[in-house]
Amino acid sequence: MYGVCGCCGALRPRYKRLVDNIFPEDPEDGLVKTNMEKLTFYALSAPEKLDRIGAYLSERLIRDVGRHRYGYVCIAMEALDQLLMACHCQSINLFVESFLKMVAKLLESEKPNLQILGTNSFVKFANIEEDTPSYHRSYDFFVSRFSEMCHSSHDDLEIKTKIRMSGIKGLQGVVRKTVNDELQANIWDPQHMDKIVPSLLFNLQHVEEAESRSPSPLQAPEKEKENPAELAERCLRELLGRAAFGNIKNAIKPVLIHLDNHSLWEPKVFAIRCFKIIMYSIQPQHSHLVIQQLLSHLDANSRSAATVRAGIVEVLSEAAVIAATGSVGPTVLEMFNTLLRQLRLSIDYALTGSYDGAISLGTKIIKEHEERMFQEAVIKTIGSFASTLPTYQRSEVILFIMSKVPLPSLHHPMETGRTGENRNRLTQIMLLKSLLQVSIGFQCNNMMSALPSNFLDRLLSTALMDDAEIRLFVLEILISFIDRHGNRHKFSSISTLSDISVLKLKVDKCSRQDTVFMKKHSQQLYRHIYLSCKEETNIQKHYEALYGLLALISIELANEEVVVDLIRLVLAVQDLAQANEENLPVYNRCALYALGAAYLNLISQLTTVPAFCQHIHEVIETRKKEAPYMLPEDVFVERPRLSQNLDGVATEFLFRQSKISEVLGGSGYNSDRLCLPYIPQLTDEDRLSKRKSIGETISLQVEVESRNSPEKEERVPAEEITYETLKKAIVDSVAVEEQERERRRQVVEKFQKAPFEEIAAHCGARASLLQSKLNQIFEITIRPPPSPSGTITAAYGQPQNHSIPVYEMKFPDLCVY
């Protein structure tokens, strides 16, 4: 029966007759439009026939492909496209299966035109929103085939470009069709992403090849539209823009593998471009996921070549800056921790010369200059990322980096031996460099939060190290923190300007928070500045940094008390150069004289006290005429002009403390304090077991004694610590606590139950006792300090009685804390 129907056209099913009628006798005439309208109307009127229409069209198309009748193939695909666009009924799923079968047949063909035809039809289908879901449709073949087309290597450049463009469009269609349909196969699975993403990157990578052609001006717009690189970039942006939180990892991992396999980290231009596309395409709240992927990849490549690691770090720098504008999330300290760990590993690699810690056969030798390049890249990345962070996060990063610096004076393990010392030194330098990068541009109104005590103590302890480079980094870090108005570059060179208004300094009144900070930490800062001036290994950069630090403290943190202390400090530096107790070289002494002249010239014009300015100006003019080697213009130059003999410097060449105290005292400054010479406070960091004067032994005589006061060192033998000693100390402490508790109970009970007259009499007796104790203290304070020999010679040469040595004095109970 079916054979008879096949021979007699009138007995064939109507849908077949309608399908046959759309094909003309000559394929060049194209689709018969009137018959196509009839077929479309029939399909809409009888949707249950749609799947049979699709199957019959598929059968004809496969037959025409086999017979190389490509004109009829194009007509069949055009008819399918029109039916797809017109029909959205529930039966369309079966029709789609036939359609996809025909598209797959075209894509399997070796003819580029058929591949492009099938891709165009698939793209049209991908743009259709279906009304009914599909539970069993698979796009695995299309992902594989389109990815293969993206890597086309056809001999004809134009045909190759068209095939690659079709492959990219096909992948774009697959993504659009499946990415938001939960019933479809998950396009974000690694098996699909490992094909889609590298195919897009491959075309993005060959942008130079597309740009190497030079089309004519008339053809240029058309050629630009046919550029596979631009289309691949748009497709990649669309893919990443649709990625949900859980899919970011699967989308980024193929990018990293592609860059590894094609060695694209070393030029790093393409890698940076890829991740800029990624960071600007994904949702801002997903940025930290990309950062985490890069950090993990950096750890995985910790034994790769330094150039590869440097490329990853550069990419990380660019990505982190973009991510910081959105949401970085909890990865801030994780990122810095990873970078600092890589910095330590790089130092180890540079010292040992290999990745395994020992050189053996087959070991890859490391080039030191490449490791240095990687270290600089890490430091730059730390600084660029930190510059985008808010103040509170930046403060946390600063404390975090400082906690990693190995310091011998604290509870940090310091490696011994020559290799260990080199590792410690390099680690300190690299971490301080990183800290300097983070501190540049740091803006914080409250210096107490910018320089907390634990951070400042650790930072200043590094200023006492013998290494000149480390000390210079510490000074520059302090300058970066204190400079809040961008004045630091105005003090990059030391000079004695006659009018500092040309500097256009930005000066604000010292805030209450700054005053509290200086009350707490000023002596600590002064002490380290003074000790830094005494170092023999100082060079011009150190003195420039010291001048900048003094100047910025005067501008940013100074009130009247701070100005007085800074002047005393600089005069002490002048005395240091004059006395030369440290046996400093001639250059260092001249530099200290010049440093004092430059700073006093600056502070005199900032205070605007005419008499003070006149005295400073007179001394500077005298030096210009007779002692130019004591001014910065002759000292801080490429070829310093120094004096061979600095002993016995004339008084007119020096800034006199008495004169400055007199002129500033008349303007309201504390003249009594100005008269006191500055003496640095000694701490445990100096590892000294003595005090410099009696004034430092008695707390009530701070800075009263002059520098010529006698010193006496009393060595106390160390007590041997045994088990019995410890046991006794524990028992005694418990007994003391019980006695103290009982005494407090009695005092409280007395004040609760005793009559008022008794309490008043008791307090009066305590007041008289307090007055007698104060009188004794004042007598001790006024009395001259004991001489080491035990005798004091009076003004007229008569010997006085022996005075009691300091260590035998009986201090009143009031002074015992």
Order of alpha helices (4+ residues) and beta strands (2+ residues): alpha-alpha-alpha-alpha-alpha-alpha-alpha-alpha-alpha-alpha-alpha-alpha-alpha-alpha-alpha-alpha-alpha-alpha-alpha-alpha-alpha-alpha-alpha-alpha-alpha-alpha-alpha-alpha-alpha-alpha-alpha-alpha-alpha-alpha-alpha
